[in-house]
Every structure is written in structure tokens, then in C-alpha cells.
């Protein structure tokens, strides 16, 4: 009888895990495919509006491709899974830098940093500062809310709004965003209104699908973490982060392949800033106090590695010189990828 009960219990766990995995992959397919359409349609809309590549990449495309992180985070905290939300964000920021380094190696070439616009250093700097704020809040672990609102979440969202306005001003300085000249107005007017309308429809449909499927992604990830005994933080850092950053990867690869690396690089760094803003929004939705007070040391490690990777990438952007693919003396793409793998391993070990 004892063996029979044990068998039934094991079978039930296997069925539950099977269902959770099935839901996860279903949600992943929906989020990824919708995210791809979202990024492509947003890119077309931005291009036909006549906006500059860096500004469009860091704000419009980054916001569009990071929508899965926003929806998944809100869903995760509503399921009382704050570790999953934070793991997703810090893991996504780590992965975006590994993606950046991989694209530099495969598609960019050793002279890519001499060709990118100087404006990227401001985008990367904003993303780095916002990540530092989030990691500092995780370390401090604030527990209080003011009038039912999380102060850290408000600070992060406010920082994103202010920095977005700052980046817009910087874009105007380098003429990345049109200032209303007659030639540019004529160019915009000559664009196909039918194509623009079509892409707005695709954008709206894709966003709707993500809003529907992303909560399922958070729920199934939470169940997988519970059943397997793997920490929510690691599931967020690895599995959910990979799924929710695939739209960024697709957009960046496409940008590099069509000869517009500024758009792809802007989208990756802009996505990192938007991700932290999404974590601030999730903090407002968390009803058990401050989300940052519920995180553990594995999130600190993931956040620290995200800061390290972003700092090294920012150094490459500031130096603006031909790079070495691998070097221990200066930041290099292969070194960044190795650091990402080490960080992932440490987070996994701490989650066991």
C-alpha cells in the first residue's frame, strides 16, 4: 500500500510538472512570436515617422520588445512570486549584454565601436545607473510603503521618465530626432499611409497577445520552480529571461544584418533601462510590502553581474576604438560572455 501511494504521488508530480512545462512552452511561443511582430512593426512605424535610429532603438523598439518583461513581472508579483520578477529583470539585463557581445563578434566586426554613434554612451549610462539603483534597493531591502505606494518603485519610474526626456534632448543635439524641417516633413508625408496603418494594427494585436500570454508564462514558471525545487530567482534569471529577451535578440540581429547597428545597440541598452522601470512598476503592484525586501542574495549576485557587464560594455562604447575579441587587460566581447556564464553558474549554485 505504501508503495502504491508513493507511486501515485510521484505520478501526480510528474503530471503537474508536464502540464507546467507545456504551459510554459505554449506561453513562450506566443510571447516570442508576438514579440517578434511587435518589434518589426514598431521598427517600421519608427522608420516611417522619420525618427533617428538611436532614439527609436532606445525608446520605441526597446519599450516594444521589453513588453514581455513588464507584463510578466506584474503577473509574477500578483502571484506572490517577487523572486521570479526580479530574477527575470536582472537575468534579462545580463543576457542583453551577452547578446550585445555575441552580435559584435559575429556581425559587428572589430571596428564596430568606431562606427557606432557617441549617443550610445548616454543610453548605456542611463541603463547602468537605473540598474545600480535597483541593486542598491535590493541590498537595503526597504519594507515600508507610503500611502500604500512603494517609494523605490516611484523613484525608479521617475528616473526612467526623466532620463527618457534627457535622452530625447541629447538626440535633438545630434540631429537624431527631426526638428521639423521642410525636407523631413515632405519625406514623412510621402510615406505610405496604408503601410503605417497596417503596422499599427500588427503592433496592437501583438501587444494584446503578449498581455494575454505573459501571465501564463509567469504562472507556469512559478509552478516549475515549486515542483523542481529550483529557486524562483534562477528560473527567472535563466528560463524566463531567455524567453522574454528573444524579441530584443531578433530586433538586434535584424538591425545588424541590414546595416543599422545603431538601432540594434540602442534597443539592447534601452531595453535594460526599460526593464528596471518595469521592475519599479512591479514594485507598485506588490501588496506584501516592497518587492525589493523580498529578494535574496542570488538576486544581488545577478544584479551585480548585470552592473559589471553593463560597465564593461559602456567602457567599450566610450573608448570608441577597434577592439580585441579577447583580452584580460581591456573589455572584450569574449570576456563579457565568459563573465555572463560565470554569473549564471553562481546564481544557480545559490538557488540550490
Phi and psi in degrees as a GROMACS rama.xvg file:
@    title "Ramachandran Plot"
@    xaxis  label "Phi"
@    yaxis  label "Psi"
@TYPE xy
-63.2513  -39.7183  UNK-2
-65.5369  -38.8394  UNK-3
-63.8422  -45.0149  UNK-4
-62.8682  -38.6565  UNK-5
-65.1554  -39.7633  UNK-6
-64.5397  -43.8417  UNK-7
-62.8244  -40.588  UNK-8
-65.1482  -41.1305  UNK-9
-65.6232  -42.5915  UNK-10
-62.2311  -41.1621  UNK-11
-62.9478  -40.3364  UNK-12
-65.5008  -40.6713  UNK-13
-65.1709  -41.2578  UNK-14
-63.9224  -44.1052  UNK-15
-61.3579  -43.9466  UNK-16
-65.3054  -39.7392  UNK-17
-62.0378  -44.5094  UNK-18
-64.1662  -43.0245  UNK-19
-62.1709  -42.7572  UNK-20
-64.5299  -40.5736  UNK-21
-62.17  -43.6586  UNK-22
-64.5832  -38.4127  UNK-23
-62.3723  -48.0706  UNK-24
-69.3888  -33.9173  UNK-25
-63.3902  -48.0158  UNK-26
-63.6205  -37.8634  UNK-27
-62.729  -43.2581  UNK-28
-62.197  -44.243  UNK-29
-65.0002  -44.1732  UNK-30
-66.5301  -44.8111  UNK-31
-66.0842  -49.5582  UNK-32
-63.8013  -41.1157  UNK-33
-67.9331  -38.0158  UNK-34
-63.7471  -36.5261  UNK-35
-63.5624  -49.0408  UNK-36
-62.6317  -37.4275  UNK-37
-62.1744  -45.7449  UNK-38
-66.2612  -43.3423  UNK-39
-66.1035  -44.4578  UNK-40
-67.5076  -38.7785  UNK-41
-63.6238  -36.7159  UNK-42
-64.2936  -43.3404  UNK-43
-65.0205  -43.8522  UNK-44
-59.0701  -44.9931  UNK-45
-64.6144  -40.8368  UNK-46
-65.3172  -42.9549  UNK-47
-73.7837  -16.3619  UNK-48
-83.4273  -12.3132  UNK-49
83.4772  16.5432  UNK-50
-79.9764  157.844  UNK-51
-72.5712  155.963  UNK-52
-64.137  -44.6879  UNK-53
-66.0064  -45.6418  UNK-54
-64.359  -44.9522  UNK-55
-63.6925  -44.2432  UNK-56
-63.3663  -44.8719  UNK-57
-78.0985  -21.6821  UNK-58
-115.944  -60.0421  UNK-59
-70.7817  -56.1111  UNK-60
-66.306  -41.3174  UNK-61
-61.9133  -44.0123  UNK-62
-64.3959  -39.4763  UNK-63
-67.2527  -46.736  UNK-64
-74.9661  -18.0208  UNK-65
-93.3625  3.3841  UNK-66
-57.0361  -36.9914  UNK-67
-59.3325  -38.7703  UNK-68
-62.2919  -42.5296  UNK-69
-62.4623  -51.5405  UNK-70
-66.9782  -41.2034  UNK-71
-63.4735  -39.251  UNK-72
-66.4983  -44.1654  UNK-73
-62.2626  -42.1346  UNK-74
-64.527  -39.9165  UNK-75
-63.8186  -44.9361  UNK-76
-71.4008  -30.0937  UNK-77
-69.9792  -23.2224  UNK-78
-88.6096  8.41532  UNK-79
58.9359  44.9222  UNK-80
-125.252  63.998  UNK-81
-63.0742  -30.9242  UNK-82
-63.1319  -36.3092  UNK-83
-66.1286  -41.0306  UNK-84
-64.2332  -51.0525  UNK-85
-67.3079  -38.8592  UNK-86
-61.7515  -38.5196  UNK-87
-60.8015  -45.7196  UNK-88
-69.0355  -52.8715  UNK-89
-64.2786  -37.0899  UNK-90
-66.2502  -39.0937  UNK-91
-65.5876  -40.2101  UNK-92
-66.671  -37.5281  UNK-93
-63.3051  -46.9554  UNK-94
-66.274  -36.3352  UNK-95
-60.9898  -36.5552  UNK-96
-72.3169  -35.1787  UNK-97
-66.6928  -38.3952  UNK-98
-63.117  -44.209  UNK-99
-56.9609  -46.8519  UNK-100
-66.1467  -39.0914  UNK-101
-64.8413  -42.9302  UNK-102
-65.4451  -35.9983  UNK-103
-61.5285  -41.7901  UNK-104
-69.5387  -47.0391  UNK-105
-82.4338  -42.6833  UNK-106
-117.611  -20.1253  UNK-107
-84.0087  -45.0909  UNK-108
91.041  162.787  UNK-109
-68.461  -18.225  UNK-110
-101.454  12.3248  UNK-111
-59.644  -36.0914  UNK-112
-71.7603  -19.3879  UNK-113
-80.307  -14.328  UNK-114
-100.189  -23.1164  UNK-115
-70.8192  149.615  UNK-116
-70.5628  142.363  UNK-117
-58.1603  -22.6168  UNK-118
-59.5301  -23.3798  UNK-119
-60.5914  -30.1958  UNK-120
-64.2492  -30.6942  UNK-121
-72.6017  -41.2649  UNK-122
-61.9494  -47.617  UNK-123
-63.9361  -37.4923  UNK-124
-64.485  -41.2283  UNK-125
-63.0931  -45.5823  UNK-126
-61.4683  -40.002  UNK-127
-65.9178  -45.8351  UNK-128
-61.3931  -42.587  UNK-129
-66.3818  -36.6418  UNK-130
-66.7975  -39.1322  UNK-131
-61.5295  -41.2209  UNK-132
-59.9126  -44.839  UNK-133
-65.4782  -41.6269  UNK-134
-68.6066  -39.0528  UNK-135
-62.2833  -40.4824  UNK-136
-64.9886  -36.2765  UNK-137
-64.8686  -39.9299  UNK-138
-67.6231  -43.0227  UNK-139
-72.0187  -39.5823  UNK-140
65.8114  56.943  UNK-141
-63.8734  142  UNK-142
-113.138  -17.5642  UNK-143
-88.5894  151.607  UNK-144
-121.411  146.212  UNK-145
-107.505  117.182  UNK-146
55.4375  36.2282  UNK-147
79.7965  4.05202  UNK-148
-114.223  148.115  UNK-149
-86.8797  116.472  UNK-150
-58.0996  -40.4548  UNK-151
-62.9126  -43.1317  UNK-152
-60.1723  -41.7485  UNK-153
-65.5522  -41.0059  UNK-154
-62.2977  -44.5329  UNK-155
-65.218  -45.5445  UNK-156
-63.8403  -42.2354  UNK-157
-61.8186  -40.3603  UNK-158
-62.9738  -37.6443  UNK-159
-67.7546  -42.2957  UNK-160
-63.8139  -45.5811  UNK-161
-64.2273  -43.8154  UNK-162
-67.2305  -33.488  UNK-163
-64.8356  -40.8583  UNK-164
-65.7971  -36.9882  UNK-165
-63.6589  -44.4766  UNK-166
-65.6874  -34.6784  UNK-167
-62.1082  -43.2006  UNK-168
-63.9275  -40.9213  UNK-169
-63.2128  -36.7265  UNK-170
-64.8408  -39.927  UNK-171
-62.2003  -37.6301  UNK-172
-62.0599  -34.5529  UNK-173
-102.188  14.4229  UNK-174
60.9238  29.841  UNK-175
-79.0292  -28.739  UNK-176
-108.786  130.264  UNK-177
-61.9066  141.95  UNK-178
-102.576  7.34275  UNK-179
101.706  23.8766  UNK-180
-68.7808  157.12  UNK-181
-64.5331  -37.9598  UNK-182
-63.2253  -42.1163  UNK-183
-69.2139  -40.0486  UNK-184
-61.3377  -39.9358  UNK-185
-65.7982  -38.2373  UNK-186
-63.2636  -41.613  UNK-187
-65.7365  -40.6663  UNK-188
-66.7952  -27.9367  UNK-189
-79.7279  -8.72155  UNK-190
-68.6256  154.35  UNK-191
-72.923  117.822  UNK-192
-68.5376  -30.8807  UNK-193
-64.9316  -42.0117  UNK-194
-65.3775  -40.046  UNK-195
-64.6173  -43.5676  UNK-196
-63.3082  -41.6408  UNK-197
-59.7283  -43.6864  UNK-198
-72.7039  -29.4115  UNK-199
-65.4845  -38.1959  UNK-200
-64.7112  -45.8299  UNK-201
-60.0654  -42.1192  UNK-202
-59.6413  -47.4957  UNK-203
-65.6783  -42.4841  UNK-204
-64.6351  -43.8773  UNK-205
-62.4965  -42.4983  UNK-206
-62.4511  -39.604  UNK-207
-63.8432  -43.8379  UNK-208
-61.8854  -39.7979  UNK-209
-65.107  -41.9531  UNK-210
-62.2375  -30.2024  UNK-211
-80.9255  -41.2054  UNK-212
-88.6384  -27.3074  UNK-213
-62.125  -39.2014  UNK-214
-59.865  -34.9164  UNK-215
-65.0784  -35.6527  UNK-216
-63.853  -44.4805  UNK-217
-65.0657  -43.4698  UNK-218
-63.0283  -48.0335  UNK-219
-66.5483  -36.1153  UNK-220
-65.1498  -39.8146  UNK-221
-63.0516  -41.2685  UNK-222
-67.297  -39.9961  UNK-223
-62.2096  -41.7748  UNK-224
-63.4836  -42.2628  UNK-225
-66.0084  -44.2814  UNK-226
-72.2175  -43.2607  UNK-227
-82.026  -17.5087  UNK-228
83.8231  1.45345  UNK-229
-79.5845  140.545  UNK-230
-63.2974  149.452  UNK-231
-60.7988  -34.9006  UNK-232
-59.6529  -44.6832  UNK-233
-71.2394  -39.0852  UNK-234
-58.3335  -40.8167  UNK-235
-67.5778  -43.5545  UNK-236
-64.3742  -36.8341  UNK-237
-99.5033  -72.6811  UNK-238
-65.0518  -56.9764  UNK-239
-66.8249  -38.0582  UNK-240
-62.5217  -39.9181  UNK-241
-64.0251  -45.4398  UNK-242
-64.3412  -47.3217  UNK-243
-75.6912  -14.9384  UNK-244
-98.0593  -1.77143  UNK-245
-61.7416  -36.6461  UNK-246
-59.3201  -40.2859  UNK-247
-61.4981  -42.5432  UNK-248
-61.4992  -46.8838  UNK-249
-60.6394  -45.6958  UNK-250
-63.373  -43.0937  UNK-251
-66.9569  -43.544  UNK-252
-60.8639  -45.6968  UNK-253
-60.6495  -41.8102  UNK-254
-62.6443  -43.5076  UNK-255
-65.1025  -40.2272  UNK-256
-69.8352  -29.7459  UNK-257
-91.6766  6.8326  UNK-258
81.9222  24.592  UNK-259
-124.649  64.4008  UNK-260
-63.3388  -27.1391  UNK-261
-59.9001  -37.3965  UNK-262
-65.2246  -45.468  UNK-263
-67.8753  -44.1366  UNK-264
-65.4101  -42.4136  UNK-265
-60.2437  -38.3583  UNK-266
-66.362  -38.9911  UNK-267
-68.2175  -47.0475  UNK-268
-72.714  -37.8522  UNK-269
-63.7569  -34.8706  UNK-270
-63.8984  -38.3163  UNK-271
-62.5056  -39.5757  UNK-272
-67.2667  -43.874  UNK-273
-63.6217  -37.0157  UNK-274
-59.4208  -43.9736  UNK-275
-65.737  -38.5319  UNK-276
-60.4034  -38.9924  UNK-277
-63.4683  -35.4333  UNK-278
-67.0571  -35.3285  UNK-279
-64.611  -40.2235  UNK-280
-63.7059  -42.4463  UNK-281
-61.1847  -35.4726  UNK-282
-61.8635  -35.584  UNK-283
-68.6689  -30.1156  UNK-284
-85.2218  -13.1259  UNK-285
-78.7783  122.665  UNK-286
-94.3804  -5.074  UNK-287
-96.8067  29.8946  UNK-288
106.5  -148.02  UNK-289
-86.4514  134.338  UNK-290
-57.5435  -37.7124  UNK-291
-68.2466  -24.5789  UNK-292
-75.4776  -13.4519  UNK-293
-95.9376  1.35199  UNK-294
-91.0078  162.274  UNK-295
-120.087  -171.948  UNK-296
-65.6597  -26.8043  UNK-297
-64.9533  -33.0231  UNK-298
-71.1237  -36.1707  UNK-299
-61.5295  -41.666  UNK-300
-64.6584  -46.0415  UNK-301
-62.0466  -42.7271  UNK-302
-65.0951  -39.7588  UNK-303
-63.7241  -41.1529  UNK-304
-69.0293  -34.6453  UNK-305
-61.9136  -42.8765  UNK-306
-63.6124  -43.3092  UNK-307
-61.431  -48.0293  UNK-308
-63.417  -42.2943  UNK-309
-67.8034  -35.2887  UNK-310
-65.311  -42.0941  UNK-311
-66.3495  -40.3962  UNK-312
-66.5107  -39.4452  UNK-313
-62.8862  -38.6908  UNK-314
-59.6563  -41.1263  UNK-315
-62.9147  -39.9645  UNK-316
-67.366  -38.5375  UNK-317
-70.5885  -39.6255  UNK-318
-66.7576  -35.5278  UNK-319
49.5594  54.6426  UNK-320
-141.091  159.75  UNK-321
-55.8672  140.599  UNK-322
-108.431  166.134  UNK-323
-99.6181  138.237  UNK-324
-62.006  -36.0283  UNK-325
-139.922  128.834  UNK-326
-156.974  141.605  UNK-327
-95.5653  -4.9495  UNK-328
-100.137  -28.9926  UNK-329
-131.254  156.316  UNK-330
-57.4675  133.458  UNK-331
-141.338  152.389  UNK-332
-59.9498  -43.9501  UNK-333
-65.0945  -38.1007  UNK-334
-62.511  -39.5195  UNK-335
-63.2818  -40.2309  UNK-336
-65.5063  -41.21  UNK-337
-63.8404  -40.0432  UNK-338
-63.8835  -38.8183  UNK-339
-60.6567  -45.3991  UNK-340
-62.7082  -41.6919  UNK-341
-62.6042  -44.4009  UNK-342
-61.3477  -42.1229  UNK-343
-62.6866  -41.5949  UNK-344
-63.4457  -43.3529  UNK-345
-64.5818  -41.4653  UNK-346
-63.3493  -39.7039  UNK-347
-63.4624  -45.8226  UNK-348
-61.8623  -37.7364  UNK-349
-73.6652  -19.4484  UNK-350
-90.6312  -5.85871  UNK-351
